[in-house]
Amino acid sequence: MQYTANLGVFMAEAPGSLQLEKSMINRRNIGARFGSIIACGLLSGLMAVAWGAEREGRSEGRGRGPARTAYKEVPPAATRQVSYEKDVKPILMENCTRCHGSKKHKSDLRLDTVDNILLGSEDGPVVKPGKGAQSTLIRSIAGIGVEADKVMPPKDDMLTKDEIGILRAWIDQGAKPDAR
């Protein structure tokens, strides 16, 4: 990827593809120069998403998980015993509870406690204990069998295969709270 900047024109090139060009409004106008710097930063971010590194057969987005494209199949369950408190809850707290927590619960779904998860949403159960791959929760976060606007989380990067595997294993293992 090559970036070229001068006082009159901003241009960005990606190998074998797109050329973007933006003339500055007024060379003496500091705001226009600053705007070009901002545009350069935004453009490089967009280009990083568009031409990002390949990972798990999909292009990488801006962060830790895959970009907003559905998996081809439900990722496999983790092969170890999964703890709700140590493994599942941190994933849900980081990725889900902004919209499905105690303060805000879109679709009448709360994912902040085991009891709330098992209650499900306004559309019914989201977890089928013992059947992780068939659970609405797993299918929604993997983007399988759901419309594009129903893939969760809706704005952030998708969960990784390992994170989905942990959630699936927990559901396969009965979706129970940790023994006390």
Protein Blocks (a to p, Z undefined) as FASTA:
>chain_A
ZZdddfkbccdddehiacdddddfblklmklmmmmmmmmmmmmmmmmmmmmcceehiacd
fblbccfbdcfbdcdddfbdcdfklmmmmmmmmmmmmmmcfkbcghhiafkbfklmmnop
mnbcfbdghilmlpmklmmmnopoiafklpccfklccddfklmmmmmmmmmnoopacdZZ
